[in-house]
Amino acid sequence: MAEGIATIRAEIGAAVWKIAAPPGTAVAADDPVVILESMKMEIPVLAPHAGTVDSVLVEEGQQVEEGQPVATIRR
């Protein structure tokens, strides 16, 4: 991992319902970056710290596995 860049990972296997913060978006700690959907429940994937979303590694509708990288964030 490059210095100052953190990888955000899915905490559960689910479908990507919505990209809440596209690349270039400034976020605060605990802001949703991606929202997953599983069993009709929305599960937000949160920014671990304040920064700018560097990249989103998934697309809406894509299935992800637990622990799969979904985005990166730069301090």
PQR file with spaces between the fields and no chain letter, atoms N, CA, C, O and H, PARSE charges and radii, in Angstrom:
ATOM       1  N    MET     1       0.851   -1.184    0.000 -0.4000 1.5000
ATOM       2  CA   MET     1       0.000    0.000    0.000 -0.0000 2.0000
ATOM       3  C    MET     1       0.888    1.236    0.000  0.5500 1.7000
ATOM       4  O    MET     1       1.836    1.332    0.779 -0.5500 1.4000
ATOM       5  N    ALA     2       0.574    2.176   -0.877 -0.4000 1.5000
ATOM       6  CA   ALA     2       1.321    3.418   -0.947 -0.0000 2.0000
ATOM       7  C    ALA     2       1.064    4.236    0.318  0.5500 1.7000
ATOM       8  O    ALA     2      -0.001    4.154    0.929 -0.5500 1.4000
ATOM       9  H    ALA     2      -0.196    2.098   -1.510  0.4000 1.0000
ATOM      10  N    GLU     3       2.062    5.021    0.688 -0.4000 1.5000
ATOM      11  CA   GLU     3       1.919    5.835    1.894 -0.0000 2.0000
ATOM      12  C    GLU     3       0.765    6.815    1.747  0.5500 1.7000
ATOM      13  O    GLU     3       0.658    7.501    0.731 -0.5500 1.4000
ATOM      14  H    GLU     3       2.927    5.088    0.192  0.4000 1.0000
ATOM      15  N    GLY     4      -0.098    6.884    2.754 -0.4000 1.5000
ATOM      16  CA   GLY     4      -1.221    7.794    2.740 -0.0000 2.0000
ATOM      17  C    GLY     4      -2.461    7.269    2.046  0.5500 1.7000
ATOM      18  O    GLY     4      -3.486    7.950    2.016 -0.5500 1.4000
ATOM      19  H    GLY     4      -0.011    6.326    3.579  0.4000 1.0000
ATOM      20  N    ILE     5      -2.386    6.043    1.475 -0.4000 1.5000
ATOM      21  CA   ILE     5      -3.546    5.454    0.812 -0.0000 2.0000
ATOM      22  C    ILE     5      -3.981    4.228    1.593  0.5500 1.7000
ATOM      23  O    ILE     5      -3.174    3.346    1.885 -0.5500 1.4000
ATOM      24  H    ILE     5      -1.553    5.490    1.500  0.4000 1.0000
ATOM      25  N    ALA     6      -5.267    4.180    1.929 -0.4000 1.5000
ATOM      26  CA   ALA     6      -5.833    3.037    2.653 -0.0000 2.0000
ATOM      27  C    ALA     6      -6.805    2.303    1.740  0.5500 1.7000
ATOM      28  O    ALA     6      -7.516    2.920    0.947 -0.5500 1.4000
ATOM      29  H    ALA     6      -5.922    4.897    1.692  0.4000 1.0000
ATOM      30  N    THR     7      -6.827    0.990    1.859 -0.4000 1.5000
ATOM      31  CA   THR     7      -7.773    0.169    1.104 -0.0000 2.0000
ATOM      32  C    THR     7      -9.001   -0.074    1.966  0.5500 1.7000
ATOM      33  O    THR     7      -8.889   -0.448    3.134 -0.5500 1.4000
ATOM      34  H    THR     7      -6.248    0.489    2.503  0.4000 1.0000
ATOM      35  N    ILE     8     -10.158    0.140    1.390 -0.4000 1.5000
ATOM      36  CA   ILE     8     -11.424   -0.106    2.074 -0.0000 2.0000
ATOM      37  C    ILE     8     -11.961   -1.432    1.563  0.5500 1.7000
ATOM      38  O    ILE     8     -12.052   -1.634    0.352 -0.5500 1.4000
ATOM      39  H    ILE     8     -10.249    0.444    0.442  0.4000 1.0000
ATOM      40  N    ARG     9     -12.318   -2.341    2.466 -0.4000 1.5000
ATOM      41  CA   ARG     9     -12.742   -3.690    2.092 -0.0000 2.0000
ATOM      42  C    ARG     9     -14.185   -3.969    2.511  0.5500 1.7000
ATOM      43  O    ARG     9     -14.685   -3.417    3.491 -0.5500 1.4000
ATOM      44  H    ARG     9     -12.245   -2.178    3.449  0.4000 1.0000
ATOM      45  N    ALA    10     -14.835   -4.834    1.748 -0.4000 1.5000
ATOM      46  CA   ALA    10     -16.187   -5.259    2.090 -0.0000 2.0000
ATOM      47  C    ALA    10     -16.140   -6.109    3.356  0.5500 1.7000
ATOM      48  O    ALA    10     -15.258   -6.955    3.505 -0.5500 1.4000
ATOM      49  H    ALA    10     -14.429   -5.282    0.952  0.4000 1.0000
ATOM      50  N    GLU    11     -17.065   -5.889    4.250 -0.4000 1.5000
ATOM      51  CA   GLU    11     -17.112   -6.653    5.495 -0.0000 2.0000
ATOM      52  C    GLU    11     -17.983   -7.895    5.366  0.5500 1.7000
ATOM      53  O    GLU    11     -18.027   -8.726    6.273 -0.5500 1.4000
ATOM      54  H    GLU    11     -17.781   -5.201    4.129  0.4000 1.0000
ATOM      55  N    ILE    12     -18.681   -8.021    4.229 -0.4000 1.5000
ATOM      56  CA   ILE    12     -19.609   -9.125    4.030 -0.0000 2.0000
ATOM      57  C    ILE    12     -19.710   -9.395    2.530  0.5500 1.7000
ATOM      58  O    ILE    12     -19.525   -8.491    1.716 -0.5500 1.4000
ATOM      59  H    ILE    12     -18.645   -7.346    3.492  0.4000 1.0000
ATOM      60  N    GLY    13     -20.002  -10.629    2.177 -0.4000 1.5000
ATOM      61  CA   GLY    13     -20.291  -10.940    0.791 -0.0000 2.0000
ATOM      62  C    GLY    13     -21.671  -10.402    0.448  0.5500 1.7000
ATOM      63  O    GLY    13     -22.643  -10.705    1.141 -0.5500 1.4000
ATOM      64  H    GLY    13     -20.153  -11.363    2.838  0.4000 1.0000
ATOM      65  N    ALA    14     -21.771   -9.602   -0.620 -0.4000 1.5000
ATOM      66  CA   ALA    14     -23.044   -8.948   -0.954 -0.0000 2.0000
ATOM      67  C    ALA    14     -22.953   -8.377   -2.363  0.5500 1.7000
ATOM      68  O    ALA    14     -21.940   -8.526   -3.047 -0.5500 1.4000
ATOM      69  H    ALA    14     -20.981   -9.356   -1.183  0.4000 1.0000
ATOM      70  N    ALA    15     -24.027   -7.724   -2.780 -0.4000 1.5000
ATOM      71  CA   ALA    15     -24.040   -7.014   -4.062 -0.0000 2.0000
ATOM      72  C    ALA    15     -23.795   -5.531   -3.803  0.5500 1.7000
ATOM      73  O    ALA    15     -24.262   -4.982   -2.805 -0.5500 1.4000
ATOM      74  H    ALA    15     -24.849   -7.604   -2.224  0.4000 1.0000
ATOM      75  N    VAL    16     -23.059   -4.890   -4.706 -0.4000 1.5000
ATOM      76  CA   VAL    16     -22.856   -3.442   -4.613 -0.0000 2.0000
ATOM      77  C    VAL    16     -24.158   -2.787   -5.057  0.5500 1.7000
ATOM      78  O    VAL    16     -24.560   -2.904   -6.214 -0.5500 1.4000
ATOM      79  H    VAL    16     -22.679   -5.337   -5.516  0.4000 1.0000
ATOM      80  N    TRP    17     -24.810   -2.096   -4.128 -0.4000 1.5000
ATOM      81  CA   TRP    17     -26.078   -1.442   -4.429 -0.0000 2.0000
ATOM      82  C    TRP    17     -25.845   -0.036   -4.984  0.5500 1.7000
ATOM      83  O    TRP    17     -26.496    0.378   -5.943 -0.5500 1.4000
ATOM      84  H    TRP    17     -24.483   -2.001   -3.188  0.4000 1.0000
ATOM      85  N    LYS    18     -24.887    0.707   -4.357 -0.4000 1.5000
ATOM      86  CA   LYS    18     -24.678    2.094   -4.752 -0.0000 2.0000
ATOM      87  C    LYS    18     -23.252    2.521   -4.445  0.5500 1.7000
ATOM      88  O    LYS    18     -22.684    2.147   -3.419 -0.5500 1.4000
ATOM      89  H    LYS    18     -24.358    0.370   -3.578  0.4000 1.0000
ATOM      90  N    ILE    19     -22.682    3.308   -5.346 -0.4000 1.5000
ATOM      91  CA   ILE    19     -21.411    3.982   -5.086 -0.0000 2.0000
ATOM      92  C    ILE    19     -21.789    5.319   -4.449  0.5500 1.7000
ATOM      93  O    ILE    19     -22.309    6.204   -5.129 -0.5500 1.4000
ATOM      94  H    ILE    19     -23.143    3.612   -6.180  0.4000 1.0000
ATOM      95  N    ALA    20     -21.534    5.467   -3.168 -0.4000 1.5000
ATOM      96  CA   ALA    20     -21.945    6.671   -2.443 -0.0000 2.0000
ATOM      97  C    ALA    20     -20.951    7.817   -2.599  0.5500 1.7000
ATOM      98  O    ALA    20     -21.329    8.985   -2.500 -0.5500 1.4000
ATOM      99  H    ALA    20     -21.112    4.748   -2.616  0.4000 1.0000
ATOM     100  N    ALA    21     -19.679    7.488   -2.843 -0.4000 1.5000
ATOM     101  CA   ALA    21     -18.634    8.509   -2.967 -0.0000 2.0000
ATOM     102  C    ALA    21     -17.712    8.135   -4.127  0.5500 1.7000
ATOM     103  O    ALA    21     -16.783    7.348   -3.945 -0.5500 1.4000
ATOM     104  H    ALA    21     -19.373    6.539   -2.924  0.4000 1.0000
ATOM     105  N    PRO    22     -17.956    8.689   -5.315 -0.5600 1.5000
ATOM     106  CA   PRO    22     -17.098    8.382   -6.459  0.2800 2.0000
ATOM     107  C    PRO    22     -15.693    8.965   -6.277  0.5500 1.7000
ATOM     108  O    PRO    22     -15.486    9.799   -5.395 -0.5500 1.4000
ATOM     109  N    PRO    23     -14.732    8.543   -7.092 -0.5600 1.5000
ATOM     110  CA   PRO    23     -13.373    9.077   -6.989  0.2800 2.0000
ATOM     111  C    PRO    23     -13.373   10.610   -7.029  0.5500 1.7000
ATOM     112  O    PRO    23     -14.103   11.236   -7.798 -0.5500 1.4000
ATOM     113  N    GLY    24     -12.530   11.183   -6.176 -0.4000 1.5000
ATOM     114  CA   GLY    24     -12.428   12.634   -6.076 -0.0000 2.0000
ATOM     115  C    GLY    24     -13.299   13.243   -4.999  0.5500 1.7000
ATOM     116  O    GLY    24     -13.183   14.434   -4.710 -0.5500 1.4000
ATOM     117  H    GLY    24     -11.937   10.675   -5.551  0.4000 1.0000
ATOM     118  N    THR    25     -14.174   12.442   -4.397 -0.4000 1.5000
ATOM     119  CA   THR    25     -15.075   12.935   -3.353 -0.0000 2.0000
ATOM     120  C    THR    25     -14.332   13.041   -2.025  0.5500 1.7000
ATOM     121  O    THR    25     -13.664   12.096   -1.606 -0.5500 1.4000
ATOM     122  H    THR    25     -14.268   11.475   -4.632  0.4000 1.0000
ATOM     123  N    ALA    26     -14.450   14.187   -1.367 -0.4000 1.5000
ATOM     124  CA   ALA    26     -13.900   14.354   -0.022 -0.0000 2.0000
ATOM     125  C    ALA    26     -14.865   13.702    0.967  0.5500 1.7000
ATOM     126  O    ALA    26     -16.073   13.929    0.904 -0.5500 1.4000
ATOM     127  H    ALA    26     -14.993   14.954   -1.707  0.4000 1.0000
ATOM     128  N    VAL    27     -14.328   12.892    1.881 -0.4000 1.5000
ATOM     129  CA   VAL    27     -15.157   12.216    2.877 -0.0000 2.0000
ATOM     130  C    VAL    27     -14.573   12.424    4.269  0.5500 1.7000
ATOM     131  O    VAL    27     -13.372   12.634    4.434 -0.5500 1.4000
ATOM     132  H    VAL    27     -13.346   12.707    1.932  0.4000 1.0000
ATOM     133  N    ALA    28     -15.449   12.361    5.261 -0.4000 1.5000
ATOM     134  CA   ALA    28     -15.039   12.387    6.662 -0.0000 2.0000
ATOM     135  C    ALA    28     -14.950   10.948    7.157  0.5500 1.7000
ATOM     136  O    ALA    28     -15.467   10.034    6.514 -0.5500 1.4000
ATOM     137  H    ALA    28     -16.425   12.190    5.127  0.4000 1.0000
ATOM     138  N    ALA    29     -14.307   10.750    8.279 -0.4000 1.5000
ATOM     139  CA   ALA    29     -14.262    9.415    8.881 -0.0000 2.0000
ATOM     140  C    ALA    29     -15.682    8.914    9.077  0.5500 1.7000
ATOM     141  O    ALA    29     -16.551    9.655    9.536 -0.5500 1.4000
ATOM     142  H    ALA    29     -13.887   11.492    8.801  0.4000 1.0000
ATOM     143  N    ASP    30     -15.909    7.675    8.734 -0.4000 1.5000
ATOM     144  CA   ASP    30     -17.201    7.000    8.880 -0.0000 2.0000
ATOM     145  C    ASP    30     -18.268    7.436    7.873  0.5500 1.7000
ATOM     146  O    ASP    30     -19.432    7.065    8.026 -0.5500 1.4000
ATOM     147  H    ASP    30     -15.203    7.073    8.361  0.4000 1.0000
ATOM     148  N    ASP    31     -17.905    8.209    6.854 -0.4000 1.5000
ATOM     149  CA   ASP    31     -18.843    8.479    5.765 -0.0000 2.0000
ATOM     150  C    ASP    31     -18.957    7.227    4.898  0.5500 1.7000
ATOM     151  O    ASP    31     -17.964    6.520    4.726 -0.5500 1.4000
ATOM     152  H    ASP    31     -16.960    8.510    6.729  0.4000 1.0000
ATOM     153  N    PRO    32     -20.139    6.931    4.344 -0.5600 1.5000
ATOM     154  CA   PRO    32     -20.265    5.777    3.452  0.2800 2.0000
ATOM     155  C    PRO    32     -19.569    6.044    2.118  0.5500 1.7000
ATOM     156  O    PRO    32     -19.704    7.120    1.536 -0.5500 1.4000
ATOM     157  N    VAL    33     -18.831    5.053    1.652 -0.4000 1.5000
ATOM     158  CA   VAL    33     -18.158    5.142    0.357 -0.0000 2.0000
ATOM     159  C    VAL    33     -18.911    4.271   -0.653  0.5500 1.7000
ATOM     160  O    VAL    33     -19.167    4.688   -1.783 -0.5500 1.4000
ATOM     161  H    VAL    33     -18.722    4.179    2.126  0.4000 1.0000
ATOM     162  N    VAL    34     -19.256    3.067   -0.227 -0.4000 1.5000
ATOM     163  CA   VAL    34     -20.015    2.119   -1.043 -0.0000 2.0000
ATOM     164  C    VAL    34     -21.130    1.573   -0.162  0.5500 1.7000
ATOM     165  O    VAL    34     -20.945    1.400    1.043 -0.5500 1.4000
ATOM     166  H    VAL    34     -19.048    2.728    0.690  0.4000 1.0000
ATOM     167  N    ILE    35     -22.286    1.301   -0.757 -0.4000 1.5000
ATOM     168  CA   ILE    35     -23.367    0.676   -0.004 -0.0000 2.0000
ATOM     169  C    ILE    35     -23.644   -0.686   -0.621  0.5500 1.7000
ATOM     170  O    ILE    35     -23.922   -0.800   -1.815 -0.5500 1.4000
ATOM     171  H    ILE    35     -22.437    1.442   -1.735  0.4000 1.0000
ATOM     172  N    LEU    36     -23.562   -1.712    0.212 -0.4000 1.5000
ATOM     173  CA   LEU    36     -23.825   -3.083   -0.219 -0.0000 2.0000
ATOM     174  C    LEU    36     -25.262   -3.446    0.113  0.5500 1.7000
ATOM     175  O    LEU    36     -25.892   -2.811    0.958 -0.5500 1.4000
ATOM     176  H    LEU    36     -23.336   -1.619    1.182  0.4000 1.0000
ATOM     177  N    GLU    37     -25.777   -4.475   -0.561 -0.4000 1.5000
ATOM     178  CA   GLU    37     -27.127   -4.963   -0.283 -0.0000 2.0000
ATOM     179  C    GLU    37     -27.060   -6.470   -0.145  0.5500 1.7000
ATOM     180  O    GLU    37     -26.529   -7.167   -1.009 -0.5500 1.4000
ATOM     181  H    GLU    37     -25.265   -4.990   -1.247  0.4000 1.0000
ATOM     182  N    SER    38     -27.602   -6.957    0.948 -0.4000 1.5000
ATOM     183  CA   SER    38     -27.680   -8.394    1.191 -0.0000 2.0000
ATOM     184  C    SER    38     -28.974   -8.680    1.926  0.5500 1.7000
ATOM     185  O    SER    38     -29.256   -8.074    2.959 -0.5500 1.4000
ATOM     186  H    SER    38     -28.033   -6.391    1.651  0.4000 1.0000
ATOM     187  N    MET    39     -29.755   -9.597    1.398 -0.4000 1.5000
ATOM     188  CA   MET    39     -31.019   -9.991    2.018 -0.0000 2.0000
ATOM     189  C    MET    39     -31.904   -8.768    2.300  0.5500 1.7000
ATOM     190  O    MET    39     -32.530   -8.667    3.355 -0.5500 1.4000
ATOM     191  H    MET    39     -29.526  -10.090    0.559  0.4000 1.0000
ATOM     192  N    LYS    40     -31.941   -7.843    1.328 -0.4000 1.5000
ATOM     193  CA   LYS    40     -32.757   -6.626    1.379 -0.0000 2.0000
ATOM     194  C    LYS    40     -32.338   -5.659    2.481  0.5500 1.7000
ATOM     195  O    LYS    40     -33.110   -4.782    2.871 -0.5500 1.4000
ATOM     196  H    LYS    40     -31.432   -7.925    0.470  0.4000 1.0000
ATOM     197  N    MET    41     -31.117   -5.819    2.981 -0.4000 1.5000
ATOM     198  CA   MET    41     -30.567   -4.893    3.970 -0.0000 2.0000
ATOM     199  C    MET    41     -29.441   -4.106    3.325  0.5500 1.7000
ATOM     200  O    MET    41     -28.639   -4.662    2.575 -0.5500 1.4000
ATOM     201  H    MET    41     -30.490   -6.531    2.665  0.4000 1.0000
ATOM     202  N    GLU    42     -29.379   -2.806    3.615 -0.4000 1.5000
ATOM     203  CA   GLU    42     -28.293   -1.965    3.121 -0.0000 2.0000
ATOM     204  C    GLU    42     -27.164   -1.966    4.147  0.5500 1.7000
ATOM     205  O    GLU    42     -27.387   -1.724    5.333 -0.5500 1.4000
ATOM     206  H    GLU    42     -30.031   -2.354    4.225  0.4000 1.0000
ATOM     207  N    ILE    43     -25.943   -2.241    3.673 -0.4000 1.5000
ATOM     208  CA   ILE    43     -24.776   -2.286    4.548 -0.0000 2.0000
ATOM     209  C    ILE    43     -23.767   -1.259    4.041  0.5500 1.7000
ATOM     210  O    ILE    43     -23.144   -1.482    3.003 -0.5500 1.4000
ATOM     211  H    ILE    43     -25.762   -2.437    2.709  0.4000 1.0000
ATOM     212  N    PRO    44     -23.587   -0.138    4.746 -0.5600 1.5000
ATOM     213  CA   PRO    44     -22.618    0.855    4.284  0.2800 2.0000
ATOM     214  C    PRO    44     -21.182    0.389    4.558  0.5500 1.7000
ATOM     215  O    PRO    44     -20.887   -0.197    5.600 -0.5500 1.4000
ATOM     216  N    VAL    45     -20.310    0.666    3.601 -0.4000 1.5000
ATOM     217  CA   VAL    45     -18.873    0.441    3.772 -0.0000 2.0000
ATOM     218  C    VAL    45     -18.301    1.835    4.010  0.5500 1.7000
ATOM     219  O    VAL    45     -18.374    2.699    3.135 -0.5500 1.4000
ATOM     220  H    VAL    45     -20.549    1.142    2.755  0.4000 1.0000
ATOM     221  N    LEU    46     -17.732    2.053    5.192 -0.4000 1.5000
ATOM     222  CA   LEU    46     -17.387    3.395    5.656 -0.0000 2.0000
ATOM     223  C    LEU    46     -15.914    3.736    5.454  0.5500 1.7000
ATOM     224  O    LEU    46     -15.047    2.863    5.452 -0.5500 1.4000
ATOM     225  H    LEU    46     -17.673    1.351    5.902  0.4000 1.0000
ATOM     226  N    ALA    47     -15.659    5.035    5.285 -0.4000 1.5000
ATOM     227  CA   ALA    47     -14.283    5.536    5.205 -0.0000 2.0000
ATOM     228  C    ALA    47     -13.627    5.360    6.570  0.5500 1.7000
ATOM     229  O    ALA    47     -14.221    5.718    7.587 -0.5500 1.4000
ATOM     230  H    ALA    47     -16.363    5.744    5.287  0.4000 1.0000
ATOM     231  N    PRO    48     -12.405    4.809    6.610 -0.5600 1.5000
ATOM     232  CA   PRO    48     -11.730    4.613    7.897  0.2800 2.0000
ATOM     233  C    PRO    48     -11.193    5.902    8.503  0.5500 1.7000
ATOM     234  O    PRO    48     -10.927    5.962    9.703 -0.5500 1.4000
ATOM     235  N    HIS    49     -11.032    6.940    7.672 -0.4000 1.5000
ATOM     236  CA   HIS    49     -10.534    8.236    8.127 -0.0000 2.0000
ATOM     237  C    HIS    49     -10.943    9.291    7.100  0.5500 1.7000
ATOM     238  O    HIS    49     -11.414    8.956    6.013 -0.5500 1.4000
ATOM     239  H    HIS    49     -11.249    6.891    6.697  0.4000 1.0000
ATOM     240  N    ALA    50     -10.764   10.547    7.442 -0.4000 1.5000
ATOM     241  CA   ALA    50     -11.061   11.626    6.501 -0.0000 2.0000
ATOM     242  C    ALA    50     -10.055   11.596    5.358  0.5500 1.7000
ATOM     243  O    ALA    50      -8.895   11.229    5.548 -0.5500 1.4000
ATOM     244  H    ALA    50     -10.381   10.819    8.325  0.4000 1.0000
ATOM     245  N    GLY    51     -10.506   11.982    4.183 -0.4000 1.5000
ATOM     246  CA   GLY    51      -9.619   12.030    3.032 -0.0000 2.0000
ATOM     247  C    GLY    51     -10.408   12.181    1.748  0.5500 1.7000
ATOM     248  O    GLY    51     -11.551   12.637    1.747 -0.5500 1.4000
ATOM     249  H    GLY    51     -11.448   12.280    4.030  0.4000 1.0000
ATOM     250  N    THR    52      -9.771   11.787    0.653 -0.4000 1.5000
ATOM     251  CA   THR    52     -10.396   11.855   -0.670 -0.0000 2.0000
ATOM     252  C    THR    52     -10.422   10.457   -1.257  0.5500 1.7000
ATOM     253  O    THR    52      -9.420    9.742   -1.226 -0.5500 1.4000
ATOM     254  H    THR    52      -8.842   11.417    0.654  0.4000 1.0000
ATOM     255  N    VAL    53     -11.568   10.073   -1.789 -0.4000 1.5000
ATOM     256  CA   VAL    53     -11.670    8.761   -2.432 -0.0000 2.0000
ATOM     257  C    VAL    53     -10.749    8.775   -3.642  0.5500 1.7000
ATOM     258  O    VAL    53     -10.910    9.594   -4.547 -0.5500 1.4000
ATOM     259  H    VAL    53     -12.382   10.654   -1.814  0.4000 1.0000
ATOM     260  N    ASP    54      -9.788    7.869   -3.652 -0.4000 1.5000
ATOM     261  CA   ASP    54      -8.786    7.788   -4.713 -0.0000 2.0000
ATOM     262  C    ASP    54      -9.313    6.959   -5.881  0.5500 1.7000
ATOM     263  O    ASP    54      -9.185    7.354   -7.040 -0.5500 1.4000
ATOM     264  H    ASP    54      -9.657    7.203   -2.917  0.4000 1.0000
ATOM     265  N    SER    55      -9.913    5.797   -5.564 -0.4000 1.5000
ATOM     266  CA   SER    55     -10.462    4.938   -6.613 -0.0000 2.0000
ATOM     267  C    SER    55     -11.575    4.079   -6.034  0.5500 1.7000
ATOM     268  O    SER    55     -11.579    3.748   -4.848 -0.5500 1.4000
ATOM     269  H    SER    55     -10.018    5.476   -4.623  0.4000 1.0000
ATOM     270  N    VAL    56     -12.514    3.730   -6.895 -0.4000 1.5000
ATOM     271  CA   VAL    56     -13.562    2.774   -6.554 -0.0000 2.0000
ATOM     272  C    VAL    56     -13.297    1.552   -7.415  0.5500 1.7000
ATOM     273  O    VAL    56     -13.213    1.657   -8.638 -0.5500 1.4000
ATOM     274  H    VAL    56     -12.511    3.999   -7.858  0.4000 1.0000
ATOM     275  N    LEU    57     -13.164    0.393   -6.782 -0.4000 1.5000
ATOM     276  CA   LEU    57     -12.717   -0.828   -7.447 -0.0000 2.0000
ATOM     277  C    LEU    57     -13.854   -1.763   -7.828  0.5500 1.7000
ATOM     278  O    LEU    57     -13.611   -2.874   -8.299 -0.5500 1.4000
ATOM     279  H    LEU    57     -13.232    0.308   -5.788  0.4000 1.0000
ATOM     280  N    VAL    58     -15.095   -1.325   -7.629 -0.4000 1.5000
ATOM     281  CA   VAL    58     -16.271   -2.149   -7.925 -0.0000 2.0000
ATOM     282  C    VAL    58     -17.276   -1.325   -8.718  0.5500 1.7000
ATOM     283  O    VAL    58     -17.144   -0.106   -8.836 -0.5500 1.4000
ATOM     284  H    VAL    58     -15.293   -0.423   -7.247  0.4000 1.0000
ATOM     285  N    GLU    59     -18.283   -2.007   -9.259 -0.4000 1.5000
ATOM     286  CA   GLU    59     -19.356   -1.340   -9.998 -0.0000 2.0000
ATOM     287  C    GLU    59     -20.690   -1.691   -9.357  0.5500 1.7000
ATOM     288  O    GLU    59     -20.823   -2.736   -8.720 -0.5500 1.4000
ATOM     289  H    GLU    59     -18.390   -2.997   -9.163  0.4000 1.0000
ATOM     290  N    GLU    60     -21.670   -0.826   -9.526 -0.4000 1.5000
ATOM     291  CA   GLU    60     -23.000   -1.113   -9.005 -0.0000 2.0000
ATOM     292  C    GLU    60     -23.521   -2.396   -9.643  0.5500 1.7000
ATOM     293  O    GLU    60     -23.399   -2.599  -10.851 -0.5500 1.4000
ATOM     294  H    GLU    60     -21.562    0.023  -10.044  0.4000 1.0000
ATOM     295  N    GLY    61     -24.102   -3.255   -8.816 -0.4000 1.5000
ATOM     296  CA   GLY    61     -24.625   -4.537   -9.274 -0.0000 2.0000
ATOM     297  C    GLY    61     -23.637   -5.683   -9.160  0.5500 1.7000
ATOM     298  O    GLY    61     -24.027   -6.846   -9.264 -0.5500 1.4000
ATOM     299  H    GLY    61     -24.202   -3.091   -7.834  0.4000 1.0000
ATOM     300  N    GLN    62     -22.370   -5.379   -8.950 -0.4000 1.5000
ATOM     301  CA   GLN    62     -21.327   -6.402   -8.845 -0.0000 2.0000
ATOM     302  C    GLN    62     -21.427   -7.142   -7.518  0.5500 1.7000
ATOM     303  O    GLN    62     -21.705   -6.536   -6.484 -0.5500 1.4000
ATOM     304  H    GLN    62     -22.053   -4.434   -8.866  0.4000 1.0000
ATOM     305  N    GLN    63     -21.201   -8.448   -7.548 -0.4000 1.5000
ATOM     306  CA   GLN    63     -21.110   -9.240   -6.312 -0.0000 2.0000
ATOM     307  C    GLN    63     -19.700   -9.109   -5.759  0.5500 1.7000
ATOM     308  O    GLN    63     -18.734   -9.164   -6.520 -0.5500 1.4000
ATOM     309  H    GLN    63     -20.976   -8.941   -8.388  0.4000 1.0000
ATOM     310  N    VAL    64     -19.567   -8.937   -4.458 -0.4000 1.5000
ATOM     311  CA   VAL    64     -18.262   -8.876   -3.800 -0.0000 2.0000
ATOM     312  C    VAL    64     -18.209   -9.919   -2.696  0.5500 1.7000
ATOM     313  O    VAL    64     -19.231  -10.323   -2.142 -0.5500 1.4000
ATOM     314  H    VAL    64     -20.352   -8.893   -3.840  0.4000 1.0000
ATOM     315  N    GLU    65     -17.006  -10.337   -2.398 -0.4000 1.5000
ATOM     316  CA   GLU    65     -16.768  -11.302   -1.325 -0.0000 2.0000
ATOM     317  C    GLU    65     -16.303  -10.564   -0.075  0.5500 1.7000
ATOM     318  O    GLU    65     -15.791   -9.448   -0.157 -0.5500 1.4000
ATOM     319  H    GLU    65     -16.175  -10.009   -2.848  0.4000 1.0000
ATOM     320  N    GLU    66     -16.483  -11.186    1.063 -0.4000 1.5000
ATOM     321  CA   GLU    66     -15.988  -10.628    2.324 -0.0000 2.0000
ATOM     322  C    GLU    66     -14.484  -10.394    2.209  0.5500 1.7000
ATOM     323  O    GLU    66     -13.743  -11.286    1.795 -0.5500 1.4000
ATOM     324  H    GLU    66     -16.899  -12.093    1.130  0.4000 1.0000
ATOM     325  N    GLY    67     -14.042   -9.206    2.573 -0.4000 1.5000
ATOM     326  CA   GLY    67     -12.625   -8.866    2.534 -0.0000 2.0000
ATOM     327  C    GLY    67     -12.136   -8.328    1.200  0.5500 1.7000
ATOM     328  O    GLY    67     -10.983   -7.911    1.093 -0.5500 1.4000
ATOM     329  H    GLY    67     -14.644   -8.482    2.909  0.4000 1.0000
ATOM     330  N    GLN    68     -12.985   -8.330    0.184 -0.4000 1.5000
ATOM     331  CA   GLN    68     -12.585   -7.835   -1.140 -0.0000 2.0000
ATOM     332  C    GLN    68     -12.411   -6.319   -1.107  0.5500 1.7000
ATOM     333  O    GLN    68     -13.263   -5.620   -0.558 -0.5500 1.4000
ATOM     334  H    GLN    68     -13.922   -8.669    0.271  0.4000 1.0000
ATOM     335  N    PRO    69     -11.327   -5.794   -1.681 -0.5600 1.5000
ATOM     336  CA   PRO    69     -11.168   -4.336   -1.756  0.2800 2.0000
ATOM     337  C    PRO    69     -12.275   -3.728   -2.622  0.5500 1.7000
ATOM     338  O    PRO    69     -12.566   -4.220   -3.712 -0.5500 1.4000
ATOM     339  N    VAL    70     -12.888   -2.644   -2.117 -0.4000 1.5000
ATOM     340  CA   VAL    70     -13.943   -1.963   -2.872 -0.0000 2.0000
ATOM     341  C    VAL    70     -13.545   -0.548   -3.254  0.5500 1.7000
ATOM     342  O    VAL    70     -14.092    0.007   -4.207 -0.5500 1.4000
ATOM     343  H    VAL    70     -12.651   -2.244   -1.231  0.4000 1.0000
ATOM     344  N    ALA    71     -12.606    0.045   -2.533 -0.4000 1.5000
ATOM     345  CA   ALA    71     -12.181    1.423   -2.829 -0.0000 2.0000
ATOM     346  C    ALA    71     -10.852    1.706   -2.136  0.5500 1.7000
ATOM     347  O    ALA    71     -10.417    0.960   -1.259 -0.5500 1.4000
ATOM     348  H    ALA    71     -12.161   -0.406   -1.759  0.4000 1.0000
ATOM     349  N    THR    72     -10.225    2.795   -2.548 -0.4000 1.5000
ATOM     350  CA   THR    72      -9.044    3.286   -1.833 -0.0000 2.0000
ATOM     351  C    THR    72      -9.298    4.753   -1.486  0.5500 1.7000
ATOM     352  O    THR    72     -10.020    5.459   -2.191 -0.5500 1.4000
ATOM     353  H    THR    72     -10.579    3.401   -3.260  0.4000 1.0000
ATOM     354  N    ILE    73      -8.692    5.191   -0.393 -0.4000 1.5000
ATOM     355  CA   ILE    73      -8.861    6.558    0.082 -0.0000 2.0000
ATOM     356  C    ILE    73      -7.499    7.123    0.431  0.5500 1.7000
ATOM     357  O    ILE    73      -6.657    6.446    1.020 -0.5500 1.4000
ATOM     358  H    ILE    73      -8.106    4.618    0.179  0.4000 1.0000
ATOM     359  N    ARG    74      -7.301    8.370    0.057 -0.4000 1.5000
ATOM     360  CA   ARG    74      -6.027    9.071    0.312 -0.0000 2.0000
ATOM     361  C    ARG    74      -6.226   10.129    1.391  0.5500 1.7000
ATOM     362  O    ARG    74      -7.202   10.879    1.372 -0.5500 1.4000
ATOM     363  H    ARG    74      -7.985    8.920   -0.421  0.4000 1.0000
ATOM     364  N    ARG    75      -5.282   10.176    2.334 -0.4000 1.5000
ATOM     365  CA   ARG    75      -5.340   11.217    3.385 -0.0000 2.0000
ATOM     366  C    ARG    75      -5.093   12.583    2.812  0.5500 1.7000
ATOM     367  O    ARG    75      -5.105   13.572    3.545 -0.5500 1.4000
ATOM     368  H    ARG    75      -4.489    9.566    2.349  0.4000 1.0000
